[in-house]
Amino acid sequence: MTTGHDRKGASQPSAIAPAKLEVGAVLDGVWRLDEEIGNGTFARVYRVFNLDHQRTYAMKVLVDVENADLAVHEFTKIQPHLPTHPNIVRIVWMARLGVPLEYPYIVSEFVQGETLEPYCADQRRLAWSDIKSIGMSVLDALEALHSNGVYHRDIKPPNVMLELPSYEPKLIDFNIAAPANEAKGKAGTRRYWAPDVASAGWGAHADLFSFGVVLYELIVHRHPFLQDRPENGLPYDPRQISVGVHVSDELAEFLMKAVQPRAIDRFQSASEMRAALGAVPSMLAPAKQVASADPFDGLQLEPDEIRRADYNPYVTRMLTLYSQARRTNTGTRGLDEIARLTYVRTGLDEKLAPAITTGCYRLVIVTGNAGDGKTAFLQQVEHLFDQNGANVVRLPSKNGSTWTWEGKAYETNYDGSQDEEDRSNDAVLDSFLKPFEGEEVAGLAGSHVRLIAINEGRLLDFLAHGPRASAYTGLRRFVNDALAGGAPPEGGSRQPQYARGDGRWLKVPG
């Protein structure tokens, strides 16, 4: 619960709170001030313990009696119209402290957590899955609020609390909220207010503009307008100003619509904005390939190839594209020089690869025949993470890589059908798939992510007849159903993702 907004004509409180508002004091014999958790222009916010209720609350104390109207407004005009919603803080009481203080105060539920401020200011970062979840929840709360005929009018990072450790958001601080028929003029915090509210009038679009700026800052970590003022022209395209993150086109288009200066150009309802956010598949853009002007650039020529007349090194390498070529079949193993130049992007690159970066999948299995691009696809996924700042490290076996991204440990296996040094293939697969053993495919809610390219027959043989086949009954059931063309299982983002090498892939809802 935080405070602070523009208010004309009110006297300023003293810089130092009265001694009786010090932490540790007991007010009116009931309220024990345990911690100061907010400090605004007109009020201080405390974590308090009610000795009668034996319960912790948040208490906002207006330390200037002339501002009592703010507390009266919030409790009498707004509190009765606040919907009961998991993402809206509950206001439970209003009164005045006893003599000699007589300061008005409002008591609300206490939210154990922190505001969005450090995340918008780039002091800390949230995973895209958390940002999207927070956005969907706040928009759901705004839809409920607006349906009850109330506009918040001061949506900003300090007024969105994150309850820890769940990161569940809660809208707080309704001291300048207003019923729809009484909302007039500019209100809120200049950095976040809609620049056209004076001319367009108050509506859901104004609260949604403010929250659009908050989401923009959460993702780009910069304000969308020149000099942080929404009245300064058109917003920046996040694809042009983001640093260290390649924002996807879908997300950029969503953010641009959310922060348009004209009400008619932005979202008109919280439900519309929520549906648009839900349709954004990924925060990150797919990796872009840059063609070289030199057709032989990047090819590692053998010594006897360098000065050979009437010789095209591509022809030799084309021979290796056949899995049974007599010279070598290394061309079927991922992105060598020729494969990078001839790689053909598919729906897996456009849809599945960006979806993997969201962290909602724990297991991706790509099957198919030798030479159809399974390993190349996995290496494209690695490149996408690497392009956006992940430290991708090749395994000593050269058969995969590892990296960490947004708290999850990723590992790839380029060929799940081969032995590795002194380990048999059964041992390799058992180690790789161990997080997903069990009747219910344990590990899908954990922090381990596995991406594997493997021959279909070898995968089935391991799951059905391997030395520890009984440990993978859940995974075996899922793979058999997927290969038979069955519908993905119910359950959302915690289910496996199965991709077929022939270009068709089963996308579990996420």
Buried (B, 14 or more C-beta within 10 A) or exposed (E): BBBBBEBEEEEEBEEEBBEBBEEEEEBEEEBBBBEBBBEBBBBBBBBBBBEEEEEBBBBBBBBBEEBBEBBEBBBEBBBEBBBEBEBBBBBBEBEBBEEEBEBBBBBBBBBEBBBBBEBBEBEEBBBBBBBBBBBBBBBBBBBBBBEBEBBBBBBBBBBBBBBEEEBBBBBBBBBBBBEBEEBEEBBBBEBBBBBBBEEBEBBBBBBBBBBBBBBBBBBBBBBBBEEBEBEEEEBBBBBEBBEEBBBBEBBBBBBBBBBBBEBEEBBEBBBBBBEBBEEBBBBBBBBEEEEEEEEEEEBEBEEEEEEEEEEEBBEBBBEBBBEEBEEEBEBBBBBBBBBBBBBEEBEBBEBBBBBBBBBBBBBBBBBBEBBBBBBBBBBBBBBBBBBBEBEBEEBEBEBBBBBBBBEBBBBBBBBBBBEBEEEEBBBBBBEBBBBBBBEEBBBBEEBBBBBBBBBBEBBBBBBEEBEBBEBBBBBBBBBEBBBEEEEBBEEEBBBBBBBBBEEEBBBBEB
